[in-house]
Structures are given as C-alpha cells and as structure tokens.
C-alpha cells in the first residue's frame, strides 16, 4: 500500500510512534472479514508474547477506526476484589459479560486478558472469547503463541498453562519488535 509505514512497531514507549499502521490495517481488515462472512464467531486474535507490542498495535487500531479499546484486567479485578473469594469463580463470567456489554459498537478491541488465565477462576479464555464474539466482532490480544496447531499460553509446567486447538477465529501474528537492552536489536521476521 502506498503511504503505509510497514516498519514494525516497538513496544518501547520511547520508540513507539506511528509505525503500527500496517499491523493496525491488517487487524482492521481481519475484523471486516469475520463480520462480513458467515462465521458463527467473529473473533480475531492478535497473538504475541508479552511485551511484543500488542497493546501499541491495538491502540493504533482504536485510534484509526474509533472502535473502543477495553483493557479487561483492571475492571474485572476491581469487581472480583469486592467479592468473597468463594464467589469469584461463580461470578467471573457474568462480570466479564457485563464489562463487555457496557462497551458500545459493532466491534470491540479487548486487551490485557491475563486475569482470565488465573487457575483459581476456572475460566476457559478461548471459549469465553468465542462466546463474546457471537454477538459482535471482537479483536483480542492473546499473550502467548500459536504453534501452527494451537494457541499456547505460559510454559507447560506453569499452573496457568493453556493449549487450545479449537478453530473458529482468525489469527494475526504480532510482528512487533520488543524493547531490548544493549547488544543488537532483535531480528524481525518478514
């Protein structure tokens, strides 16, 4: 595309600039594809390791499209902290739905979903996102990887490890350069 800066974004606040245009446009096009198609679920996942710049790209997408950006961890944790521990498990899904429903528009961008992986809450993050994407298009960050067959979150030895091979969503890989200390900058895949 003419006029589009294809330079990968940087997750460093010092380097973050309007370099996210290409990734934001790819996410926008993916959201249009799922909303115009015949898919049961309208879910696009921006997949990338923590600190890979997913938030920077999602903010750029929100700025370009006007679609609301919801950081889920903070409002969800505030609601859950008000509850006795034993009631958190039975009410977490209802609270997520209420938080999401409070955002208007046909497309919602959701970032910071790490709380959904807390093993004490017994949430199925992919199932929940797929459910939310039945009623509107959802673009959500996935703080992990996709190994070609499944979404992966955390190391297999970690309590919060998840591996999910369901389909029903589009994946956009974060191609963002993360901050680094000293040495040479990390390689950027084409």
N, C-alpha and C positions, 0 to 999 in steps of 0.2 A: 504494500500500500504506500502510495506516495505521501510523504509528510508524516509518516508514523515512525517514531523512535523505537527501534527494536532492541535497544540496549537493555540488558536485563536490569531489573530493579535491584537496589541494595537495601538490605534490612537495617543498615546503619542510618540513624537519623541524620547524621552529618552528610551522608551521600544520597539519601532518599530525595528524589526530585521527580520531575515528570517523565521518568524513564519507564514507567509501568504501562504505558499506553498500549503496547502490543498485547500484553497479558490481559489487561482490562478489556480490550476489544474481543479477545478470544473468549473470555468468560461471558461477555455480553452476547456474543453470537451463540454460544452454547445454551445460554438461558432462553434465547429466542427459539432455538432448535427444539428444546424439550417442551416449551409451551405451545408451539405450533404443531407438534407431532401428535401421535396417537398414544403416547406413553401413558401408563397408569400413574406413574410417579414422575414429577417434574423436578428432578434433583440433579444438580451439578456440584461435584466436589472438587475443590481446589486442594490438591494433595501435595504436601511438602513437610519436611522435617521441621520441628520447632526452630524458630529464628531464621527461617528461609525467606521471610519477607511476604508471607501470605497476607498479613494484615495490611501492609503497604499497598499491595495489589488490590485488595478488596476496598480499601478507602478510595483508591483511584477510580475503581469501577463505580462506587457510590457517587463520587463527585461528578463523573461523566454522565451518569444515567439518572441521577436523582433517586435511585432506589434506596430504601432505608437500610442502614447497616446496624445490626444488632450484635453487641458483644454479650454473649449469653452468660458467661461465668458470674459476672457481678450481680445482675438482678436475680439470678437463680440462687446464688449463695445467700444473698440478703433475705430472700423468702424462706429458705430452708433453715437458716440460723434462728429464725423466730419460732421454729417448731421443736418439740422434744425429739431426740434422736430417733426413737422408735416410729415416729410418724413421718419421718423424711422419706423413707422408702416407699410408703404407700401414697405419698402425695407429690413426689418429684415429677411424674409425667404430667399431672394436672397443672402444676406450676409452669412447666415448660410450655404447654399449650396456651396457657393464659398470657404468658410473656410474648409469645409469638403472635397470638391473636391481637394483642394490643398494637402491633405494627400494621400500618395500612399499606395497601398496594398489592398489585398482582405478582410482584417479585420481591423477595426478601433475601438480604445477604446476612448470613449468620457467621460470626467469628467467635473465637475463644470458647470452644465447646469441651475443653478438657474436664470440666466437672462431671460431664456425662460418663466419663470412664471410671469414676470413683467406684471401686468394687463394693463398697458398703451400700451404694444406692441401687445396685442391681438393674442398671439401665442397659438396654440394647441400643447403643448410639446409632447404628445404621438403620435398624428397624424404626426408631423414633424419627429420624430424618426422612426416611421414606414415607412414613405416615404423614408427617407435616407437609410433604411435597405432593400430596394427593389433592390439596385444596388450592395451592398456588405454587408458582415456581420458587424454588429455594436454591440459593448458591451458598454452600457452606464450606468452611475450611476443614480439612482433615489433617490433624497434626501427626502425620506419620508417613507411610509409604504405600505404594501399590506395587506388588512384586510381579505383576503380569497376570496373576490369577486371583489375588485377594488384597483387600485393604488390610494394612497391618498398623497396629498402634502398640508401642512400647516393646521392649525386649521380652522374649518368651518366658524368661524367669521372673518377670515383674508381675505383681498381683493384678495390675490393671491391663495386662496384655490382652489384646483383641486381634483376631484374624477373622475376616468376614469375606466370603467369596460370593455373596449374593450379587445379582445383577439388578438392573432397573435404574441406573443412574449413569450420568456421563462423568468422565474424569478429565480434569485439566491438570497437568503436572506443573508445579511451580518451577520455573526456570530462573529463579531469582538468586542472585549472588548474596550470600550472607556475609556479615561483617567478619573480619579476621584480624588477628593480632600479629603483626610482624610478618616476615617472610614474604612469599609471593601470594597474590590473590588466588582464590580457588579457581579451578578450571570451570568454564561454563559450557554445558553441553549444548550442541546446536539445536 
